[in-house]
Amino acid sequence: MSDQPLHNRLIAVPEARELDLFSALLERRGARVLRVPLVAILDAPDPEPVLAWLQQFCDGSCDDLILLTGEGLRRLLACLARWQPSLRAQFLQRLAQVRTITRGPKPARALRELGLAPAIEASAPTTDGVIASLADLDLSARRVGLQLYGSEPNLKLQDFLRGKRAQVHTVAPYVYASAIDDAAVLALLEQLHAASVDAIAFTSKAQIERLFAVAPAARVCAALANTQVAVVGPVVAEALRARGVRIDGMPQSSWSMKPLSSELARLLAAG
């Protein structure tokens, strides 16, 4: 077995925000990287609802704050920096006072970058993990801030919180948009279908939604069946399995880029 299992292997990377970082991790292991950023992450097109939520948060509107993504917390801070920098200190002070709940390592890491730590870390980096971690707590009359990812309202989590008689205050600080045109997505599917790509590594649910929005489900599934499919963590895996796609590899823990690159090496060494 080669000591560089990724040597000269072609890995498709749909990541956008950390594309250079992830590509470099793979290239250092000898891989060739096919860069196909399927989605871009943009600030919410209308900052007013986000600013209104931030002002209310600073004024004490929340007892708890659920952070679903690290990107969400960083976008909230970026919104303040652009539109109302005088509120940053008050926001950080309030953030240190509320009970914070994180879904997965990325929002926990974003908090730690601010010198803070989550009060509760979900048992698994999924909506179900957040629910399981809160199931035994008394949330009646608690005012819960909920940072959403993209424009996904996460009704399952909202319904759970309201069922526990909590007051829910949502904020959506960013949206997903197309990063490459549909023709480039279709070209990726052709390469996958021709089995010219050794593996594809998905890092967000939005990437999967983009693939299935551009082409019929049967075509996407057939293309993915001709390569090794790796995912960064359970949320992404669930989105693929729901569409009937086989998952070949996923890190056992620490769902981030470096463990995913190691999982790809393990996967292709065995193949």
MINUSE-912831 format. One record per residue (C-alpha): x, y negated, z negated; residue number from 1; residue in three letters. Coordinates in steps of 0.5 Angstrom, whole numbers, always signed. Layout:
<nodes>
xx / yy / zz / pos / code
X / Y / Z / NUM / ALA
...
</nodes>
This chain:
<nodes>
xx / yy / zz / pos / code
+0 / +0 / +0 / 1 / MET
+3 / -7 / +2 / 2 / SER
+5 / -12 / -4 / 3 / ASP
+1 / -17 / +0 / 4 / GLN
-6 / -14 / +2 / 5 / PRO
-8 / -20 / +5 / 6 / LEU
-2 / -21 / +10 / 7 / HIS
-5 / -23 / +17 / 8 / ASN
-12 / -21 / +14 / 9 / ARG
-17 / -26 / +17 / 10 / LEU
-22 / -29 / +12 / 11 / ILE
-28 / -33 / +13 / 12 / ALA
-29 / -39 / +8 / 13 / VAL
-35 / -43 / +8 / 14 / PRO
-33 / -47 / +2 / 15 / GLU
-33 / -55 / +3 / 16 / ALA
-31 / -58 / -3 / 17 / ARG
-26 / -54 / -5 / 18 / GLU
-24 / -52 / +2 / 19 / LEU
-16 / -54 / +1 / 20 / ASP
-15 / -51 / -6 / 21 / LEU
-19 / -44 / -4 / 22 / PHE
-15 / -44 / +3 / 23 / SER
-8 / -45 / +0 / 24 / ALA
-10 / -39 / -5 / 25 / LEU
-11 / -34 / +0 / 26 / LEU
-5 / -37 / +5 / 27 / GLU
+0 / -36 / -1 / 28 / ARG
-2 / -29 / -1 / 29 / ARG
-1 / -28 / +7 / 30 / GLY
-8 / -29 / +9 / 31 / ALA
-10 / -33 / +15 / 32 / ARG
-16 / -37 / +14 / 33 / VAL
-22 / -39 / +18 / 34 / LEU
-25 / -45 / +15 / 35 / ARG
-32 / -46 / +16 / 36 / VAL
-35 / -51 / +11 / 37 / PRO
-43 / -49 / +12 / 38 / LEU
-45 / -55 / +7 / 39 / VAL
-43 / -61 / +4 / 40 / ALA
-45 / -64 / -2 / 41 / ILE
-47 / -71 / -2 / 42 / LEU
-50 / -76 / -8 / 43 / ASP
-57 / -77 / -8 / 44 / ALA
-59 / -81 / -3 / 45 / PRO
-63 / -85 / -8 / 46 / ASP
-59 / -87 / -14 / 47 / PRO
-65 / -90 / -17 / 48 / GLU
-68 / -84 / -20 / 49 / PRO
-61 / -82 / -23 / 50 / VAL
-60 / -89 / -26 / 51 / LEU
-66 / -89 / -29 / 52 / ALA
-65 / -82 / -32 / 53 / TRP
-58 / -84 / -34 / 54 / LEU
-61 / -90 / -38 / 55 / GLN
-66 / -86 / -42 / 56 / GLN
-61 / -81 / -44 / 57 / PHE
-57 / -86 / -46 / 58 / CYS
-63 / -89 / -50 / 59 / ASP
-64 / -82 / -54 / 60 / GLY
-69 / -79 / -49 / 61 / SER
-66 / -72 / -50 / 62 / CYS
-64 / -67 / -56 / 63 / ASP
-61 / -62 / -51 / 64 / ASP
-58 / -62 / -44 / 65 / LEU
-57 / -56 / -40 / 66 / ILE
-52 / -57 / -35 / 67 / LEU
-53 / -52 / -29 / 68 / LEU
-46 / -54 / -25 / 69 / THR
-40 / -58 / -26 / 70 / GLY
-41 / -62 / -20 / 71 / GLU
-48 / -64 / -23 / 72 / GLY
-44 / -67 / -29 / 73 / LEU
-39 / -70 / -25 / 74 / ARG
-44 / -74 / -20 / 75 / ARG
-47 / -77 / -26 / 76 / LEU
-41 / -80 / -28 / 77 / LEU
-39 / -82 / -21 / 78 / ALA
-46 / -85 / -21 / 79 / CYS
-45 / -89 / -27 / 80 / LEU
-38 / -91 / -24 / 81 / ALA
-41 / -94 / -18 / 82 / ARG
-47 / -97 / -20 / 83 / TRP
-47 / -98 / -28 / 84 / GLN
-40 / -97 / -30 / 85 / PRO
-42 / -101 / -37 / 86 / SER
-46 / -95 / -39 / 87 / LEU
-40 / -90 / -39 / 88 / ARG
-38 / -91 / -46 / 89 / ALA
-45 / -90 / -48 / 90 / GLN
-47 / -84 / -44 / 91 / PHE
-40 / -80 / -46 / 92 / LEU
-42 / -82 / -54 / 93 / GLN
-49 / -79 / -53 / 94 / ARG
-46 / -73 / -49 / 95 / LEU
-42 / -72 / -55 / 96 / ALA
-48 / -72 / -60 / 97 / GLN
-53 / -68 / -56 / 98 / VAL
-53 / -60 / -56 / 99 / ARG
-50 / -58 / -49 / 100 / THR
-52 / -52 / -46 / 101 / ILE
-48 / -49 / -40 / 102 / THR
-49 / -44 / -34 / 103 / ARG
-42 / -41 / -33 / 104 / GLY
-35 / -44 / -33 / 105 / PRO
-35 / -50 / -28 / 106 / LYS
-40 / -54 / -32 / 107 / PRO
-36 / -52 / -39 / 108 / ALA
-30 / -54 / -35 / 109 / ARG
-33 / -61 / -33 / 110 / ALA
-35 / -62 / -41 / 111 / LEU
-28 / -60 / -43 / 112 / ARG
-25 / -65 / -38 / 113 / GLU
-28 / -70 / -42 / 114 / LEU
-26 / -67 / -49 / 115 / GLY
-32 / -64 / -50 / 116 / LEU
-35 / -57 / -51 / 117 / ALA
-41 / -54 / -50 / 118 / PRO
-45 / -52 / -56 / 119 / ALA
-48 / -46 / -52 / 120 / ILE
-45 / -42 / -46 / 121 / GLU
-50 / -38 / -42 / 122 / ALA
-49 / -30 / -43 / 123 / SER
-49 / -30 / -36 / 124 / ALA
-48 / -36 / -31 / 125 / PRO
-55 / -35 / -28 / 126 / THR
-62 / -38 / -29 / 127 / THR
-64 / -32 / -33 / 128 / ASP
-57 / -32 / -37 / 129 / GLY
-59 / -39 / -39 / 130 / VAL
-66 / -37 / -41 / 131 / ILE
-63 / -31 / -45 / 132 / ALA
-59 / -35 / -49 / 133 / SER
-65 / -40 / -51 / 134 / LEU
-70 / -35 / -52 / 135 / ALA
-69 / -34 / -59 / 136 / ASP
-69 / -41 / -61 / 137 / LEU
-75 / -46 / -63 / 138 / ASP
-75 / -51 / -58 / 139 / LEU
-82 / -54 / -59 / 140 / SER
-82 / -61 / -59 / 141 / ALA
-75 / -61 / -57 / 142 / ARG
-73 / -66 / -51 / 143 / ARG
-69 / -62 / -46 / 144 / VAL
-65 / -66 / -40 / 145 / GLY
-64 / -61 / -34 / 146 / LEU
-59 / -62 / -29 / 147 / GLN
-61 / -59 / -23 / 148 / LEU
-57 / -57 / -17 / 149 / TYR
-58 / -60 / -10 / 150 / GLY
-66 / -61 / -9 / 151 / SER
-68 / -54 / -12 / 152 / GLU
-73 / -55 / -18 / 153 / PRO
-71 / -49 / -22 / 154 / ASN
-78 / -48 / -23 / 155 / LEU
-77 / -41 / -27 / 156 / LYS
-73 / -45 / -32 / 157 / LEU
-77 / -51 / -33 / 158 / GLN
-83 / -46 / -34 / 159 / ASP
-79 / -42 / -39 / 160 / PHE
-78 / -49 / -43 / 161 / LEU
-85 / -52 / -42 / 162 / ARG
-87 / -45 / -45 / 163 / GLY
-83 / -46 / -51 / 164 / LYS
-86 / -53 / -52 / 165 / ARG
-80 / -57 / -50 / 166 / ALA
-81 / -63 / -46 / 167 / GLN
-77 / -63 / -40 / 168 / VAL
-73 / -69 / -37 / 169 / HIS
-70 / -67 / -30 / 170 / THR
-64 / -70 / -26 / 171 / VAL
-62 / -69 / -19 / 172 / ALA
-55 / -72 / -18 / 173 / PRO
-53 / -69 / -11 / 174 / TYR
-56 / -66 / -5 / 175 / VAL
-53 / -61 / +0 / 176 / TYR
-53 / -63 / +7 / 177 / ALA
-50 / -59 / +14 / 178 / SER
-42 / -60 / +14 / 179 / ALA
-42 / -57 / +21 / 180 / ILE
-46 / -57 / +27 / 181 / ASP
-51 / -51 / +28 / 182 / ASP
-47 / -48 / +34 / 183 / ALA
-41 / -47 / +30 / 184 / ALA
-45 / -43 / +25 / 185 / VAL
-47 / -39 / +31 / 186 / LEU
-40 / -38 / +33 / 187 / ALA
-38 / -36 / +26 / 188 / LEU
-44 / -30 / +26 / 189 / LEU
-41 / -28 / +33 / 190 / GLU
-34 / -27 / +30 / 191 / GLN
-37 / -23 / +24 / 192 / LEU
-41 / -19 / +29 / 193 / HIS
-35 / -17 / +33 / 194 / ALA
-32 / -15 / +27 / 195 / ALA
-26 / -20 / +28 / 196 / SER
-26 / -22 / +21 / 197 / VAL
-24 / -18 / +15 / 198 / ASP
-28 / -21 / +10 / 199 / ALA
-32 / -27 / +8 / 200 / ILE
-32 / -31 / +1 / 201 / ALA
-38 / -34 / -1 / 202 / PHE
-38 / -39 / -6 / 203 / THR
-45 / -42 / -7 / 204 / SER
-52 / -40 / -6 / 205 / LYS
-53 / -46 / -1 / 206 / ALA
-48 / -43 / +4 / 207 / GLN
-52 / -37 / +5 / 208 / ILE
-59 / -41 / +5 / 209 / GLU
-55 / -45 / +11 / 210 / ARG
-53 / -38 / +15 / 211 / LEU
-60 / -36 / +14 / 212 / PHE
-63 / -43 / +17 / 213 / ALA
-59 / -43 / +23 / 214 / VAL
-61 / -36 / +25 / 215 / ALA
-66 / -30 / +25 / 216 / PRO
-65 / -26 / +18 / 217 / ALA
-64 / -20 / +22 / 218 / ALA
-58 / -23 / +26 / 219 / ARG
-55 / -26 / +20 / 220 / VAL
-55 / -19 / +16 / 221 / CYS
-52 / -15 / +22 / 222 / ALA
-46 / -20 / +23 / 223 / ALA
-45 / -19 / +15 / 224 / LEU
-45 / -12 / +16 / 225 / ALA
-39 / -12 / +20 / 226 / ASN
-35 / -15 / +15 / 227 / THR
-33 / -15 / +8 / 228 / GLN
-37 / -19 / +4 / 229 / VAL
-34 / -22 / -3 / 230 / ALA
-38 / -27 / -7 / 231 / VAL
-35 / -32 / -13 / 232 / VAL
-41 / -30 / -18 / 233 / GLY
-48 / -27 / -20 / 234 / PRO
-52 / -33 / -17 / 235 / VAL
-49 / -32 / -10 / 236 / VAL
-49 / -24 / -10 / 237 / ALA
-57 / -25 / -12 / 238 / GLU
-58 / -29 / -6 / 239 / ALA
-55 / -24 / -2 / 240 / LEU
-58 / -18 / -5 / 241 / ARG
-65 / -21 / -4 / 242 / ALA
-64 / -22 / +3 / 243 / ARG
-61 / -15 / +4 / 244 / GLY
-54 / -16 / +4 / 245 / VAL
-49 / -11 / +1 / 246 / ARG
-44 / -14 / -3 / 247 / ILE
-37 / -11 / -3 / 248 / ASP
-33 / -15 / -8 / 249 / GLY
-34 / -20 / -14 / 250 / MET
-30 / -22 / -20 / 251 / PRO
-32 / -19 / -26 / 252 / GLN
-31 / -25 / -30 / 253 / SER
-28 / -32 / -30 / 254 / SER
-33 / -34 / -23 / 255 / TRP
-28 / -39 / -20 / 256 / SER
-24 / -39 / -14 / 257 / MET
-17 / -36 / -16 / 258 / LYS
-21 / -30 / -19 / 259 / PRO
-24 / -29 / -12 / 260 / LEU
-18 / -29 / -8 / 261 / SER
-15 / -24 / -13 / 262 / SER
-22 / -20 / -12 / 263 / GLU
-21 / -21 / -4 / 264 / LEU
-14 / -18 / -5 / 265 / ALA
-16 / -12 / -9 / 266 / ARG
-22 / -11 / -4 / 267 / LEU
-18 / -11 / +3 / 268 / LEU
-12 / -7 / -1 / 269 / ALA
-17 / -1 / -2 / 270 / ALA
-20 / -2 / +5 / 271 / GLY
</nodes>
